[in-house]
Amino acid sequence: LMGGSGPPSPAFRDEILRNIAELDQLVDEILLASRLDSHEADVGTLELVDMVGLAAEECVRVDADLEAGADTLEVNGVAKLLRRAVRNLLENARRYSQGDIHVSLQRSPQHPHMAQVRVCDHGPGVPEALRERIFEPFYRLPGASERAGGVGLGLALVRSIAARHGGRVYCEDRPDGGSGACFVLELPLQTSA
């Protein structure tokens, strides 16, 4: 706008709108992180959430492959938070992987009372020494450029959401030994009465 009359160019307007959207998302994430940290804060209504259906919807958004067995995997939780957790893992994979994201859902082989959502990418992977740090608020891997988007809150939110639901999230190597990382979200299954 400086030095010119007339309206801004479409490209300039698009850039402004993109920046506003990113700021909106950042404010939303900071507020959500704050509510999750305050255990008294109301973060939504508990309901039975079909994790396979939820993951299928989110995979369509980012064109990720989904593998789910015949098991019904229902979690007693806050649907919008569980959706945010899965979405953040997919967005994280997309940011570093240039596509080719594989998601699998199953009962955890080690903990059969837990649903396991596994998001694997073909990105650069995460060094073993940093696999805990990446879940800290605002931490970003060395070399992650600002242009890649994100401020380092996405994975911290996943960890807070998992903890709120009595679950956990962690990062490990791809089981096939290929390059990339797998993020594993485990949540307690709804037990039949």
Stockholm file with secondary structure:
# STOCKHOLM 1.0

chainA/1-193         LMGGSGPPSPAFRDEILRNIAELDQLVDEILLASRLDSHEADVGTLELVDMVGLAAEECVRVDADLEAGADTLEVNGVAKLLRRAVRNLLENARRYSQGDIHVSLQRSPQHPHMAQVRVCDHGPGVPEALRERIFEPFYRLPGASERAGGVGLGLALVRSIAARHGGRVYCEDRPDGGSGACFVLELPLQTSA
#=GR chainA/1-193 SS CTTCCSCCCHHHHHHHHHHHHHHHHHHHHHHHHHHHHSTTSCCCCCEEEEHHHHHHHHHHHHTCEEEECSCCCEEEECHHHHHHHHHHHHHHHHHHHSSCCEEEEEECSSCTTEEEEEEECCSSCCCGGGTTGGGSTTCCCTTCCGGGCCCSCHHHHHHHHHHHTTCEEEEEECTTCCSSEEEEEEEEBCCCC
#=GC SS_cons         CTTCCSCCCHHHHHHHHHHHHHHHHHHHHHHHHHHHHSTTSCCCCCEEEEHHHHHHHHHHHHTCEEEECSCCCEEEECHHHHHHHHHHHHHHHHHHHSSCCEEEEEECSSCTTEEEEEEECCSSCCCGGGTTGGGSTTCCCTTCCGGGCCCSCHHHHHHHHHHHTTCEEEEEECTTCCSSEEEEEEEEBCCCC
//
